[in-house]
Each structure stands twice: as C-alpha cells, then as structure tokens.
Amino acid sequence: MDLETLNLYLDGLLSLVLEHKAEFQERDLRALLIEESAQALSFSDLVYEWLSLHSLSEEEALKMKIWFALPYKDLAEILSISTREVGQLLRTQRSLLLPNRVLRDEQQQSPPQIGGLSCFMIEQHLSVWIDGEIQDATTEESLRGHLKQCRECRGRLEEYRTLQEKLLSQRQSFPSIAEEEWSNVLRMAKVRRRQRIAKSSAYFLVVCVLCFLIVWVFWSKAAKTPNIYDIQE
C-alpha cells in the first residue's frame, strides 16, 4: 500500500491502538505502521494485520466504520464475518451507546404504520440507514416516508447522528508521514532484515560445523577401535 493511502487513514489506525495501549510511543508505532503498510496488498489487508498485531477485535467495528468509512463488504472481509453479521454487530454496538428508547409499539397494542413501517421496524433499520447500506429501494422509500411523517423517529435519527459525531471526535490527529520518514523507516527495516539473515546464516554455519565435527569424531573413534573378531592370538 502506498504512502498517500496510508496518510488518509493514519489518524484512525494510530488512534485504534493508542486509546488501548498508552505505553506505546507514537514514533515506534508510526514506524511499525509504515513497515506493515509497505507489505500490505490493500487497506483491508493492512487493517486485518493491524488488528491481529495488537490483539484488537470486533469491539472496534463501529469506530472502524465511522473513522474509515468502510463499506460493510470490507468490514466483513477484515472481521471474517458476513455482511449481515456486520450490520447486526454495528446495530448492537450503537444500541449500547445510545439512550434507551420506549417505542410506541410497546405502548400500544396496534402501533400505527407510517410509510408502510412501524416505529419498531424503523429502529431496526436506522443503523443500516445511517451507514448508507440499505440495499432495497422499496425499504429505503418506506424509511424516507416514515421519517418524513414521524417526529419521534426523526429525533431518534438525530441521536444516531450525534453518536456518529461523538465517536468521530474521539479520533486523534497526528502529523502526516512524509516521504523522508517513510523512506528512512523502510531503509532501517531492510538493514535489520539483512542483519537477521546474516545472524541466522552464521548460526546455521556454526551448527553445520559442529555436526560435521561430531560425525567426524564418531567415525574416527569407530575406525580406531579394533574388531575383536579381527584380533589374532
């Protein structure tokens, strides 16, 4: 993945780790991120490796959705779940962060249908709606019709939008990575790889020499030891 793409998502990637692991130095984390980015085939590949490297999980799904504006398809690939499960996961995470809502469906035995959908059904669709992931045109039209007429559901939608802004504000800001920093980190990483290869080669050579010496000593002793059946009286 190139430097330009990395800088687009730099704030979110660093924030995901630093909010959980304050012991990390930003400089070291940036260097590690550069190395991972240089090896990643795509942004989704980078995020998957970044989450695995720092033991982060599905609990970060909502922040990843908001901070990176990832479509459900990409989130599903990163989290190794289906797009349907992504929608359910994000809805659950939002419901835990939003104030409880007493729906009219719970207050009335026969709730009104506005725009073809009840307030209860609207609540089930608001998370997907605000993510721009409604696939069915009929459902989208019904949602618009209900929201246009129902003040309570419009208020609930505003709560979702407020939550979006709140989570977005939690993303920290960091200086962009310059070409010089990118090049220096990759150059140092290349030097370290060469050093590791040299050390590994040296260890391997030492082991080979030791094995050769052990075999040589063994066979030398075997050759010097007379066979009792060959000894003449």
URNORTA-V5329 format. One record per backbone hydrogen bond with DSSP energy under -1.0 kcal/mol. CO is the residue of the C=O (numbers start at 1). NH is the residue of the N-H. E is the energy in kcal/mol with one decimal. If there is no record, write none. Layout:
((CO & NH & E) (CO & NH & E))
This chain:
((2 & 6 & -1.9) (3 & 7 & -2.4) (4 & 8 & -1.0) (9 & 13 & -2.3) (10 & 14 & -2.4) (11 & 15 & -2.2) (12 & 16 & -2.3) (14 & 18 & -2.7) (15 & 19 & -1.9) (17 & 20 & -1.3) (17 & 21 & -2.8) (21 & 24 & -1.6) (25 & 29 & -2.4) (26 & 30 & -2.6) (27 & 31 & -2.0) (28 & 32 & -2.2) (29 & 33 & -2.3) (30 & 34 & -2.4) (31 & 35 & -2.1) (32 & 36 & -2.3) (33 & 37 & -2.5) (34 & 38 & -2.3) (36 & 40 & -1.2) (42 & 46 & -2.0) (43 & 47 & -2.7) (44 & 48 & -2.3) (45 & 49 & -2.1) (46 & 50 & -2.6) (47 & 51 & -2.7) (48 & 52 & -2.1) (49 & 53 & -2.7) (50 & 54 & -1.5) (51 & 56 & -2.7) (52 & 55 & -1.1) (57 & 60 & -1.9) (58 & 61 & -2.1) (60 & 64 & -2.5) (61 & 65 & -2.4) (62 & 66 & -2.2) (63 & 67 & -3.5) (64 & 68 & -2.1) (71 & 75 & -2.1) (72 & 76 & -2.8) (73 & 77 & -1.7) (74 & 78 & -2.3) (75 & 79 & -2.7) (76 & 81 & -1.8) (82 & 86 & -1.8) (83 & 87 & -2.1) (84 & 88 & -2.0) (85 & 89 & -2.6) (86 & 90 & -2.6) (87 & 91 & -2.1) (88 & 92 & -2.3) (89 & 93 & -2.4) (90 & 94 & -2.3) (91 & 95 & -2.3) (92 & 96 & -1.6) (94 & 98 & -1.7) (103 & 106 & -1.2) (104 & 108 & -2.0) (114 & 117 & -1.4) (117 & 114 & -1.9) (118 & 122 & -2.1) (119 & 123 & -2.1) (120 & 124 & -1.2) (122 & 126 & -1.3) (125 & 129 & -2.7) (126 & 130 & -2.7) (127 & 131 & -1.1) (128 & 133 & -2.5) (129 & 132 & -1.4) (136 & 140 & -2.2) (137 & 141 & -2.2) (138 & 142 & -2.2) (139 & 143 & -2.5) (140 & 144 & -2.3) (141 & 145 & -2.3) (142 & 146 & -2.5) (143 & 147 & -2.8) (144 & 148 & -2.0) (145 & 149 & -1.1) (146 & 150 & -2.6) (150 & 154 & -1.7) (151 & 155 & -2.1) (152 & 156 & -1.8) (153 & 157 & -2.3) (154 & 158 & -1.7) (155 & 159 & -1.5) (156 & 160 & -1.7) (157 & 161 & -2.2) (158 & 162 & -2.6) (159 & 163 & -2.1) (160 & 164 & -2.1) (161 & 165 & -2.2) (162 & 166 & -2.3) (163 & 167 & -2.6) (164 & 168 & -2.3) (165 & 169 & -1.9) (168 & 171 & -1.2) (178 & 182 & -2.5) (179 & 183 & -2.7) (180 & 184 & -2.7) (181 & 185 & -2.4) (182 & 186 & -2.0) (183 & 187 & -2.3) (184 & 188 & -2.5) (185 & 189 & -2.3) (186 & 190 & -2.0) (187 & 191 & -2.0) (188 & 192 & -2.4) (189 & 193 & -2.1) (190 & 194 & -2.1) (191 & 195 & -2.4) (192 & 196 & -2.5) (193 & 197 & -2.4) (194 & 198 & -2.6) (195 & 199 & -2.6) (196 & 200 & -2.8) (197 & 201 & -2.7) (198 & 202 & -2.3) (199 & 203 & -2.8) (200 & 204 & -2.5) (201 & 205 & -2.4) (202 & 206 & -2.4) (203 & 207 & -2.5) (204 & 208 & -2.3) (205 & 209 & -2.5) (206 & 210 & -2.7) (207 & 211 & -2.6) (208 & 212 & -2.5) (209 & 213 & -2.6) (210 & 214 & -2.6) (211 & 215 & -2.4) (212 & 216 & -2.7) (213 & 217 & -2.9) (214 & 218 & -2.3) (215 & 219 & -2.5) (216 & 220 & -2.2) (217 & 221 & -2.3) (218 & 222 & -2.0) (219 & 223 & -2.1) (220 & 224 & -1.6) (221 & 225 & -1.4) (227 & 230 & -1.9))
